């Protein structure tokens, strides 16, 4: 899942991170291991070949599904074939599993016409066909102020969630869904932002179970509905047949590592292998999985022995609520003081620009020095932009320095979470460049003389999230449906 909203850092400089930046290993360019890593990544094609196996053989990989388990098995086998004898799974509990069923929509009046609709994840169905009046709330600034029970009770309601100060669009979407459900609405309809009647999906704010049916509606059909509303009342017929299973279930992360020489110090490199099911999950996040796997294979094949252990973690459950990365943080909590950095790829295979460090101005100088050898790839940039809706989020909330691969946007948002997210959209050269950037960053962070920065205290981490406008998104991930401020104390 790529960040839907990148939030400029306005207040990061005000965060008091008083310790001086670490002194990284000098970026002299004399280290021929960087050249070897890049050459191997660009010449090998291993990431692209694995991506084709993942997407064409398995396809979409919804968390808790047989396809998601097959992806974990594929990763374990690939890692062991590459010599990672320690490759293993780490299980965690799922609160629920979800299965997509049919989703149909029709205009019942004043005309008869089918409309293109698709369900969001982890939301219920309509329990049979429903006929409902249409209400359009537009793009209001507040869920609380705009949802009137007298207006929306029993209705199918169009809402356009969007970012406001301190509330990213995902937070607004979840808040509106809960407000509409409390007011008795029949369904929430979200105009798709994609072209050519393509639909969208997500589950942020809905896991372990959404409060009402939430549907993506083709933007062309929303324009029609609004033209009809301008002339009078409109009624829709909706039929959505999803299933939510709350029985006990387990999911798995996949873990392997290259041991370092400094005991107790680790750099984590990761991506998520779950995806949505309309497409193949190629750009989101098959390319990240393929790049991290290939980075692991390259570093292993070159005999790299860094100071710090490089742990490769392939997460599941990212699309629901960062489930795999949250589970990892909890199960490895005693090791977090030795976790020096986390590097995540989850923005598609596009031209690499560098890495985002999510408001950590205190580590910027050290990060620039460590990443300097990537300048030959145009990938040595450092951005303070911050987000929380990828697997770096739980680590950011626990004060760990985090890096996410920063790439050109390209056409990523067009295919993200859509039926068109397929293998053919991936440029093999871009994937090779991203693989090189991830592998070099992992090596440089793990082998630097000093860590890139320190772990923040619980108070500092919370202050950072508030300063960059991400605290509401953290609450939405950890406490869906709770729109009030959460306890700021770290559990």
N, C-alpha and C positions, 0 to 999 in steps of 0.2 A: 504494500500500500504506500503509494507516494503521498507526501503531504499535500492536502488539497489547498491549503492556505499557507504561504510562507509569511512569517511575521517578522517585520523589520525590528531590529533591536534598537529601541529608543532609550531604554533605561539600564541596559547592561552595565554601562560605565558607572552607574550609581551603586551597583552591588559591591559591597566591601569584601574583596577577596585579597587580603592583605599580604599573603605570602608571595615572594617573588617567583617569577616563572622559572621552571626547571631549566637547567642547562643541558640541552640535548647534545647528542653526538654530533660533531661538526659535519655539515653537509659539504664535503669537499669534492664530491664527484669521483674520488679515487677508488671508491668501493665498486669493484667490477661485478659484485653479486647483483647489484641493481640492474646493470646492463644484461646480465644473464637471465634474470627474472623477466625483464621486458621482452628480450628476444624469444624466449621460450613461449611466453604468452601470445606473442604476435604470430609465431610460426606454427604453433601446435594445432590450433583449431579444436582443442578438447572441450572447451566450454560450449561451443556451438553444437558439437556432436552429442554431448550429454543433453543439452536442451531439447534436441529433436527427440531423443528417447523419452524424456520426461513428458513432453507435450503430445507427441503423436501416439505413444504407447499407453499413456495413462490419461492425459487430458486434464480437465478441471478437477481440482482436489479440495473439495469442501471439508473443513475440519470435522473429524469424527466419521468420515466416510471410508469405504473400502479403497477408494482411489488415494486418499490421503495416506492410508497405511501402506499402500503399494509404493508410494513415493518415498516413504521412510525406508522401506526395504531396499529400493533401488539405490538410495544413498549409502546405506550400510554396505551393500555389495561393492559399490564403486570405491568406497574408501578402503575397504579391506583389500581389494585388488590392487590398490595403489600403495599398499604396505602399512596401512594404519591398522595394526592388529588390535589396538585399543578401541576401535570404533564401536559405539554402543548407543543404546536408546535410554533416555530418561523419561519415565512416565509421569503424568500428572492427571488429576481428575478433571473431567468435564462435568459441568452442571447440567448441560443439556446437549442434545444433538438435534439437527434440523434437516428436513428434507423438503426440497422444492417440489411443489405440485403444479397443476395447471393454473394459469392466470389469464382470464379473459375479461374484456371490457367492451361495452357497447353503449352508444348513445341511444336511449329509449325514446326521448322526446327533446326537442320538437322534430327531429329527424331520426331515422334509423340508420346507424352506421357503426361499424367496428372501429375501435381505437386500439393502438398498440400499448399494452401495459405489461409490466414485469414486476415481480415481487422483490422487495428488499429482503435481506437475510434475517433469520431468527425472529420473524414476525408471524403471527397467526394468519390463518385463512379467514374467509368470510362465513364459514359454516353453511355453505350452500349459496345459491344465487340471491343477491340482494338488489333491490331497486331503490335508489336513493336520489334525493335532490342534490344538485351540484352547488357548492358555495366556493367562492374564490376569495381567499384572504390576501392574495398578492404576496409581497415580500415585507411583512411587518417587522418592526424593530424589537418586539418583545412577545414571547409566547403568552406570558401571564396577562398582559394588558389586552391582547387582541382576540383571545378566544372566549366568545360569549356562548354559554350553553344554549340560550334561546335561539341563537343563530345557527349553530352547527350540529345540534342534536339530530341524530339519524342521517346526517348528510355525508356525502363524499366531498372532501374539502381539499382544494388546491392550496398549497403553501410552497413558497420558494425560500427555504432556509438560506441564510447568508451570514457572513461573518460580521459581527459588531465588535465594539471595543470590549476586549476581554472574553469574548465568546466566539470561537471559531464556528464555521458553518455546521460541523458535526454536532456541536453542543446545541445549537439552535434547532437542528433537526430532531434530536432526541427530546428536547424540551417541548417542542410543538407536538410531537407524537404523544407524550404523556398528558399534555394539557388537553388535546383533542379527545383522548380516551376518557379522561375524567369528565369531559363535557358531553360524552355520549355520541361522538361522531362515529359513522360507520366505517370510514376509511380515510387515510391521508394520501393525497396524490401529489407527487413531486415532479415538476417538469424536468425532463432529461435535458442536460446541457450538451448532448452529443448530436452530431448531424445525421441526416438520412434515416430518421425514425429509429435510431439505435437507442437502447435503454441502458439504465445504470443499475447498480446494486451496491449494497454495503450492509454492515451490521453494527457499526460503532454506535453505542448507546442503546442497542436492542438486546444483546446477549445478557442473560440466558434466555430471555423471552420478551419480545416486544409487546406493547400494550394494545395494539390494534393493527389491522392490515395497513401496510405502507407500500405504495406502488409507485414505480417510475412510469411516467407517461411520456410518450414521444412528444418532443417539443412542437412538432407540426400539428399534432392532435390537440395539444393545449391551446395553441393559437386558434384552432377551429372552435374549441369549447368556449373560449373567451369571446369570439365573434358571436356565437350563439347566445351567450349570456347577455351580451349588449342589447339584444332584442327581446329578452324575456327569460322565463324559467327553463332550466335544462334538467333532465333526469338521466341517470346512468344505471346500467345493469352491470354488476361486477360479480365475478365468480372466481375465488382464489382458494386453492386446496393445498395449503402447506401442512406439514406435520412437525410438531416439536415433541421430542422424546426426552423426558426428564429422568429416566432411569440411569443408574450408575454406569459410567463409561470412563475409559481412559484414552488419553492422547499421548503422543510421543514427540520429544525432541531427539535429534540425532547429534552426537558429540564425538569428536576425535581431536587429537592434539599432537603437536610437535613439542617435545620436552625442551625446556630452557635450562640454562645453567644457574640462574638465580632462584633459589628455592622460594616458593610461595608467591612469586610474581607472575601475572598472566596478562596477556592481551587477547581479548575475545574478538573473533571475526565471524560475522553471521549474516543470514538472510532467512526468509521464511518460505517453506515449500507448500503451504496450503494456498489455495486460490479460490476464485469464484468459478462457478460451473457453466455459465453461458458460453464462455470461450475456453481456451486451453491454459490460461494462466501463464502465458509466455513472458510478456513484459512485467507482469505483476504476479509473482516475483520469480518466475522461472529463470530469468536471466541472472538475478542475484544469486540464486542457488547454484547455477552453473558456474558463475564467476568465482564464487567462494570455494566450491569444490575444486575447480581447476587451479585456483591459487594454492590450495592445500597440496594438490598433486605436484605442482611446480616446485614449491618449497621443499617438499619431501624428496623429489627426484634430484634436486640440486644439492642435497645434503646440508641444507641450511641449519645451523645450530645457534639460535639466538640466545641472548641473555635471559629473556623472559619466555615462558611457555606461550606458544600460540595455540589457543583453543578455538577450533572451528565448531560453531553451533548452528544447526539448521532447525529453525523453530517451526512449530505448527501453531495454529490458532491465532495468528496475527490479525487476520481479517475480522475476527469477532471482537476482541478486546485485548490484543497483545497477550494472549493467554500463555503461549509458550515462553515468551521472555519474562513475563511476570512469575511463572512457575520456576524458571531458572533462578531468578533473583532470590526467591524465597528458599529454594532448596540449597542454594550455594551462599546463603547470607553470611556464614562464618568466614567465607573466602573473599568477601567484597573489598576488604581493606587492601588485599593484594592484587585486586583487579585494576590494572593501571590505565587501561583504555578499552573502549568498545568501538568496533568499526562495522558499520552496517551498510549493505547495498539494497535499496528498495525504491529506486526511482526510474527503472527502465534502462535499457542499453542505448545510451545516447553519448554524444561527445563529452568526455569527462573534463570538468573544469577545476576540480579540486575536492575539498571536503567542507561540509558545514560543521561547526562546533557548538551550535545551539546556545549562544549567549555567553559562552565561557571566555570572556575577554581576557581573563587571567592566564589562559594557556595559548593565546593567539601567537605570541612571538615564538614560543617553543614549537608550536605546531607548524609554523611557516618554515622553521629551520629543518625540522624532521622531514617535511614533505618536499623540500627544495629539489631533490633529484627528479621529481616528477615534472619539472618545468619543461623538459624535452618533449613531454606528451601534452603540454598545455594544461596539466592537471595539478599544479602546485598551489592553486588558489585556496584561500581560507575565507569562509563566510561565517558571520555571526548569526545569520538567520536561524530561527528556532522553530521546531515543531515537536509534536508529541505522539503522532499517530503512525509511528513505525516502531520496530522492536528496540530502538535505542531508548524509548520513553521510560520504561521502568528503571533503566540504569541512570538516566538523567535525573529521575526523581530521587535516586539514592546517592546522588552526588558524584557519580563516576564520570570522568571525562569521556565524552562520546563524539564520534566522527561518523557522518553519513556521506556517502559518495554524492557529490554535487555534479550534476550533468545538465547539458542543455535540455530544454523541455521537449523540443521536437514535436512529434505527434502523439506523445505519450498520453495526454489527457483524453484524446479522441478514443483510444482503445482501452484505456484503464477501466477495469470492471465491466467490460462490454463483450458482446459476442465476437467482436473482431480482434480480441487479444489472442492472437494465434502465432504460431512459429514463424510464418512467412513475413511477419512485421519486423523481425529482428535482423538488423544488419550485422553480419558476422564480424566485420572489422571493428565496429563500435563495441561489440561484446568483448573482443580481444583487448581493445584499449582499456575498457573498464576492468577487465580481469587483471591486466598489468598494473593498473592504478591500485586496485585492492591488494594485490600481492606485495607490491612495493611498500604501501602504507603499513601493512601488517608487519613486514620484516623490519622496517625502519623504527616503528614504534616499539617493537619487541627487542630490538638490539641497541637502542639508544642508551648512552651511558647513564642517563637519569630519566625517570618517568616524565611524561609530558606535563603532568600537573598533579595536584593532590585531589583526594576525595573531599568533597564539601561536607560540612556537617548537615544534619537534618534541617536546622534552621536556615542555613545558607542555601540549601537546595530548594526549599520551599520559597524563599525570597527570590531566587532566580526564576522559578516558574511563574511567580506572580509578576515579576518585572517584565517578562516577555509575553505576558498575556496567555499563559498556558495552564494556569491552575484550574480553570473551569473544565478544560479538556481532560486533565488528570482525573478530576472527580467523575466525569462522564465515563471514563474507562473503568475506574475502580468501584464506582457506586452508581450504576445506571439508574435513572429515574429520580435521583436525589439532586434537585436543582438548588438546594441550599448549600452554603459553604460547609465543607467537611472539616473534621478535626485535622488540624495542621500537624499534629505530632506524628512522626514516623512510627509505624507499628513495630 
